[in-house]
Each structure stands twice: as C-alpha cells, then as structure tokens.
Amino acid sequence: MRDQIRIEGPIVYNKRVLSFNLVFSPKVGRFFSSNRLVVEYPEDIDCVDKSVLRIPGLASLVTLAWCLGADVYIESMDKSFLDCLKIVKSVMKKWYPHLSFSTKIVTDPKTNSYKSNRFGLLFSGGLDSTSSYIKYRKKDLILISVSGKGTSIDKQLQDEKLLTPVYDKEEKLFLIKTNVEQVINERLVYEKFGLNWWMNLSHGIVLSGHCAPLTVVENVGSIILASSFTREFNYPWGSHPLIDNNLYWGNTRVVHDGFDTTRQEKIKHIIKEYVMETGKYPRLKVCSKYQLAGINCGKCEKCSRTIVGLLAEGIDPNKFGFKINSNTLSNIKKVLEAGGFFGRKGLSERPAKLVNRLYPIFEWEDIQQHLPKTLDHDLFGSEEFFGWFRDFDIRKKAEQIKASQIPKLLIYSYFDFLAPVSILLPKKMQSLLRRSFEVFFD
C-alpha cells in the first residue's frame, strides 16, 4: 500500500478560522509534528467555495508529499491550482532529482470564477517587499502578511500598523495567522533529504496558497511576491520565478516581482529615489529575530548587510529602524574578516547548508559591484570602511580553511552527514544528538 496523506476538512470556526485534520500512514507520520493545520483570517471567508478554502491545506503539504512520494487525498480542489502544481512539480523534479515526486493528488477538480481587479502584496516589511510596495503603491492594493510564530510582531502589526511603511494612502492590512511551521517536522526533512523544507522547497507555494481564500473575498487578481534574488543566483530556492509565476487559482495569478533588480539596485533606484521624492523613510524589518523580538538586532548577517547597503548610498540606517553608531562598521569589518557571515562549517556541505551559505556571498558581492566610484559622505566612518571593503575578497574568505579549523570542520561534516541515519535511532538518542550538534556548531 502506498504512503498517504489525507487532508480532511476544513471546518470553519467563527467564519474566519480554517481547521484541517491530517491523517497519514505510519511512515509519513514521523515527518509531522501535529495532525492539525489551522489558518486564521482577518475577514469572514466562510462564503468561499470549499475547493478554494482547501488550497492553504494542499499548498502547505504538497512539497513534503513530493519528497516522500506520498499520495494526497483531499475532497475537492480548485482545478487551476491542481494544474499549476503539475508545472511546479516538473520544475522541482529537475532541481531535486533525488526526491520521489511520485505523488498522486486524489480529489474532485472544480472551476472557480470571481471578480479580480485588485492587487495583493505579500508584505513582510523587509527591503524586498518594501521595494515592491513602492512600485505598486498607486494600484488598488492591499497588504497581506502571513505570520507563523511569535506574538511580538503580531501585536505590532495589529496595534501599531507597522506594516504600512509609507502613508500615501490607507492600504488595508490583512494579517493571516497559521501554525504551518509547527505542523511540519523540518528537522527530520533536513536529516532525510538534506533540504530546508521552508526555504528550499515551500515558502513561495505556502505563502501564496494561504492567500487564496482572501483573494476571493477581496477581489484580488494578482498576488505580488517580492523576489530575494536575481538570475545571477542560479540555485534552487522555494520562491523563484519558475515557481511563483506558475502559481494560480480561480481568477488569481501570482507575480514574482523584482527578479530583474538586485538588492542593492533596489536600495539605489527604488528606496533612495522614494526617500528623495517624498522625504519619507519606510521602517525596514529585515532581522531574522524580528518576528520574535520586534526589533532589528543590527548585528546579524542580514542586518549588517542592509546597514552596509544603505550606507553605500549615503542613507542613514537609523532612519529605517536600525540603531547604529560609530563602532558599527568596524564591528562588521571584524566579522567579515573572520568569515563569520558566510564561512564554511564543514569540509563537505549538504545542499541546504551550501545554498544557505552561498546566497549571502552573492548579496555582499552585489554591494561591492554597485559601490559608487567615490563617496560623497562619511556617515559613521563610511570612507574608511568602504575603502577597505571595495577590495575585500569575499569569495576567497568564504572558502578559506585554516589548518587549525580542519578538526572542527571534519567533525561537523561527520555529524551532518550522519543525520539521515540518526532517524533510525531511538527518539531520546536522536534528541540528545541534535542538542549536542546545536550546542557545538550552531
């Protein structure tokens, strides 16, 4: 008998909350941390056809089903969404030939039609989505955020309306809450397949799919999903034009926006020009810890990269939600020289670790490639920093291995490549190994 995942429901609570019951065969069950998927919307969605209400459920689980080769059973499904998944599956099959992709989706296809004259922007407050906001702000636009964990940012989004970065007009903010990241056992997916379930496989499909019921209620014909990369970063990623631009349901299509513009070009040609035109400074939320802490830490790789990118264009990061001082750039320089943002952790690298380490390298090189020939400012010691950074060999530093590092790199590689075998051990032993690995290496 083939492995199966059954998506039952959804039951609709209080006209706004979808609850899916998940039933799976024993071999599949270990890849789940919960058998219930819950999605909460800020508007009543109970009038939406069930074949569209089920899209968030299928979108959340389909990439895991492809990994496992498990068949998916779901009562009815929007026909367009089923068709687009076939295209996305063929793309990912070329990217990840070691995965099964033998999945069959057993369902009753249904065609849906509704008004679709508006735009919806998936908005996180980061630099990419803020750039897309500035580009589309004059359209009939709504902002949508999908939140999976942490109460700090949810409270800010709702009470302080931080999701509206500028105030040319009053866009409506829609906050969708989901427990999808608590449903999937991401650690086990990595150990078995060497891939990050969210970043390498799923976030484009999951984020877009969660918007489906709202697009019917709000007459949205285009969901804008901001690009993180350009074609120069030629690696598989969970949000990519070949994925996002092939997603559609009913009368709604997803648009992967900004693939032709690098992150530094967005700062120079979109963010900076907007500031010069309006005198307004969007508050950026780029930190990986923002979801929980509600602030940019100013020290992590993504914060540091954004700070350097803004300063390269003569923009004060403190006006965008950072707190930096005269020591910030010297501290960033020390970390870069030590390879701390992108140095190797192991001599050999599994796919997820390799790609997650490579993309910051491309982003830092992007800043270098777009540095002005001469700086017309010395904000926070910019002249000295960029005089050094202009000739800093990022790729060489990223691949540099010192003799003293070899024992640690070997040990890391040994334990990382043992990860697929660890799932055969008793659960207590698995937990002990994982905790030890995290303490010593993460």
N, C-alpha and C positions, 0 to 999 in steps of 0.2 A: 504494500500500500504506500502511495506517495505521501510525502510530508505535506501538511495542510495548515493554512491559517484561515480561520473563519472570522469575518468581521460582522458581528450581529448588531442590529440597531440602525440608526441611533434612536435612543429615547430622548425626547426633547423636554427639558425641565425649564419651567418659568419662561417659556417661549424663547429663551436665549442660550441655553446650555445644551450641547450635544454630548451624549454619553454612549460610547461604543463598548460592547462586550467582546473580548477577544478570546477565541478558543483555538488552541493549536495542538498538534500532535507532539508526543514527548520529546523527540529530538529537536524540535523547533522551540519548544517552551523555554529552554535554558537561555535563549537569546533575548528573552523578555524579562523585565523587572516588574511588570504589572500586567494584569489582564484587562485593564480598563483605560480607555483613552477618553479624556474629557476636554472639550473645547468650549470656551465661553465667549459670547459675542456681546457687544455693547448695544445691539439693536435686536428687535424681535426678528427671528429668522424661521419661525415655525410655519410660515406660509410658503416657504421654498420647497420645491419638489424634492422628495427623498433621494432621488438619483443624484441631485446636486449636493444635498446635505451629507451624502456619503463620501464625497470627494476628499474632505480632510482625512477621513479614515484610511482610504486607499492610498492617498499621497504619503501618509505617514509610514506605511508599512511596506510599500511595493518594492523599494530598493533592498530591504532586508530579505524579502521573499526572493528577489532575483539572486542575491548572494547564496541563499540556501537551496534554491531550486524548488521551493515550496509552492504549491498551488494555492490560490487565494479564492475563497468563496464569499461573495457579497451579493445581497438580494437584487439590487438594481444599480445601474451606474450610468452617468451621462455618456452617451455614445462618443462624443467628440473627445472627452477625456480618455476613454479607452483607446481610441485611435492614436492619440498623441503619445500615449505611453509606449506604443509599439515602436514609434520613431525614436523616442528617448532610449528605449531598451537597446535598439540596434546601435546607437551611438556608444552607450556604456559597454556594450559587448566587445567593441573594438578596443576600448580603453582598458578594460579589465578582463582579458581572456581567461584568467584562472578562475573566474566565478561561473556559476552554473547557468543562469539565465534560462532554465528550462521551465520556468513558471507559466502556468495557465491561469487566467483570471476567469472564473466561472460566475457569470452574472446575467442579468437581463438588461441589454442596452436600451437607452431611452434618449430621444432627441428633445432638447430644451431650447426655448427662444424667449427673449425678454428685451426690454429697452437697454441700450448700451452706448450712451452718448457721453459718458463721463470718464475721467481718468482716476486711477487709484495708484498712489505711490507707496511702496513698501519702504517705510522710513524708520531708520534706527537712530538718526541724529549724528551718524558718522560722516566723514568727509565725502564719501562717495554718494550717499543718499542725499546729503545736503546739496551737493552739486546738481544732482538730478532735480531736486526741489526747485532750485533757482531757475533751471532750464524750463520746467513745466509749470511754474507758479502762476502764469497768466491763463492757463487752461482751467476748465471746470474740474477742479482737482480735490480729491480727498486724501488724507494721510492715514496710513494703516501701519500699526506696529503689532508684531506678533511676539508675545512675551512668554517665556517658559519657566523662568526661575527668578527668585529674588523679589522682595517686596519693596525695597527702597526705590528702585526706578519706577515701578508701577505707581507708587504713591506720587512721585514727582510728575509723571506723565499725566495723571488724572487731576491732581490738585494744582500744580503749578503750570500745567500746559507747556512743558518744555519742548514738546515735540514740534511746536510751531516755531521754527528758527527765526523767521522774519515775519513782519506784520503788514505786508502789502494788502492783505485781505484775510478774512477769517475762514481758513480752511477748517473743515470738521475733522477732528481726530478720532480714529477708531482704534481702540486697544483690544486685540484678541488675545485671550489667555489660553494656554494649552499646557498639558502635562506630558507632551510627546517625548521630551528628553528624559522623563522618568519612566517611560514605558520600555524603551529600548535599552538593552544591556550593551552599551557602547564598548565597554572594556572587553567583553567577550568577542564582539565583532572584530575589534582590532587584533586580539590574540589569534583568532581563527583565520582572518583574511588579510591582516596587515594593513587595513584601511580604517580611516576615521569615518565612522558612519555618517556624521553630520557634515563635515567639511568636504570629504572626498566624494560622497555619494548623494546626499539628501537635501541640503538646505534650500536649493532652488525649487525643487519639487514640493517640499513640505511647506515652505513659507507661502508659495503661490497657492497651493492647494487649500491651505487654511482660509484664504480669502474668498473662495468660491461662493459660499452662501451669501456673503456680504455684497458681492458683485451683482447678484440678482436683486437684492433689496435696494441697493443704491444706484442701479442702472450703470454699472461700470463696464466699459467695453475694452479697456486697456489697463493691465496691471504693470506698472513700471518697476523693474527690479534693477537697481544700480549695479554696474559691473565693478569688480575689485581689480581686474587685470585687463591687459590688452593682449593682442595676439602674440606679442614677444614672449609672454609666459606660456609656453606651449606644453602645458601639463594638464592632465585630467583634474577637474575640480567640480564640486557639486553644484555650482552656479556658473554657467557658461552659455554663450550664445547658442551652441548646438543643443543645449538642454532647454534653457528658458524660452528661447524663441520658438520652440516646438511645443510649448505647453498651451493648451486651450480647452475650453469647455463652453457649452452653450454659445452665447454671442461674445464671449470674452477671450482675449488673447493676452499672453504675457510678452512683454518687451524687455529685452536685456539691454539696458541703456548705458552708454559711455564706454563701450569696448574699444572705440577708436581714440580714446583720450586717456593718457596715463594719469596717475595720481598727482604728479607734480604739475602736469598741464592743467588739471582741474583747479589746483590752487592758483596758478598764474592767470588762466584765461576765464575762469568762472567765479571762484571765490573772491579773488583780488579785484576783478573788474566790478563785481557786485558791490563790494565794500566801497570802492571809489565812486560808483554811481549813486549809491544810496546813503553812505555813511553808517550803515548798519552792520553789526558783527554777529553772524549766527553763532550760537553756542554749540560747539562740537562735542560729541560724546564718543570718543574713539577707544577709550581704555577697555581692556579685556575684563577689568574688575568693575566697570561702571554699573553693570546690571545689579550687582550686589551692594556696592559702596555708594553709588550715586555721585561719584566724582572721578575726574581723570587723575590717576596717580602721578603722572608726569615723569615716571621712571622706567616703565616697561618699554618693550621694543616699539609697540605701536604708538604710544605717547611720544617717545623720543623721536621717532621717525616723523611724526606730524609736526612736532615743535621745530625740528630742523628744516622741514619743508616750508613751513610758514616763514621762518626767519630768512630763508634763502630768497624769498620775495619781499623782504623788508616789512613783514607783517608781525605785529606784536602778539605772540600766542596768548598772553594774559587776557586779551580782549575776546578770546574764543573759548574761555573756560578752563585754561591751564593756570598754574601758579609756578612761574619760573623766576629765577634770579640770576645774578652774575656768575654763580657757580654751576648752573645747569649745563651749559655747553661743555665745560671742562669735565664734568662727570660723564656726559655722553661720550666724549672722546676717549676716556679711560675704558669704558665698557666696549667700545668699538675696537680699540687696540687689542683688547683681550679676547676678541671674537665672541663676546658674551651674548650678542643678539642672534648669531647665526652659526656659531662654531659647531663642529661635529661632536655628537655624544658617543658615537660608536664608530668602529672602523668600517662596519657594514651597516647599511640602513634599510629598513623595510620601507615599502612605498609611501605610507602615510608620513613617517618621520622625515623621509627625504624631501617630499614635496612641501611639507610644512616648514622645513628649514630653508628651502630654496626661494620661496616667494618673498621673504624679507630682503634677500640679496638683490633680487630684481628691483624692489622698491627703493632701496638705498642707492643703487646704481642709477635709477631714474632721477633722483635728486641731483646726483653728480652731473648727469648728462644735460640737465636743464639749468645749471648754475649760470648766472649772468657773468660776463667776462670780468666785470668789475662791480664791486658792491658800492652802493651809494649810502650805506648806513653802517653803524657799528653797534646794533642792538645787542645787548647782553654779551658783548665780546665776539660778535659775528666775524669781524675781519680776521682775527687770529684763527678762529675755528675753521672757517671756510678756506683760509689759506692752506691749512693742513688737509682738510677733508677733500679738497679738489683733486689731490694726487694720491689719496689713500686707496690702496689696492684691496678692495672689499673681497673679491673672489679668492684672492690668494690667502687672505686672513681666514676666510671661511673654511678653506681646505687645509690649513696649516695644522700639522701634527708634530708636537714636540715629543722627544723621546720619553720625557717624564710622564706624558699623558697616555702612552701606549697601554700600560697595565689597566688603567681605568676604562679606556676605550674598548679593550678586549673583553673585560668583564661585562660592560654594558651590552656589547653585541651578543655575548654568550647568553645572557639572561633574556634579552629582547627576542632573539630567535628561538628560544625555548618556549616563548609564550604560547604558541599553538599546542604544545604538548601539555602545558600546565592544566588545560581543561580536563585532562584525564585523571588528575589528582583529586583527592577528597576536597570538599569545599573549604574546610578550615585551612588546609595546606595551601590552596590557591590564594586565599585571603592573606595568609602570612607572607607568601612570596610577593604578592602585589604590594603590600605595605612596605616590605623591605626594599623593593625596587624603587618605590616612590621616594622613600627616605634618602636613599643613597644617590639617586640620579636625577630626580625631577626638581 
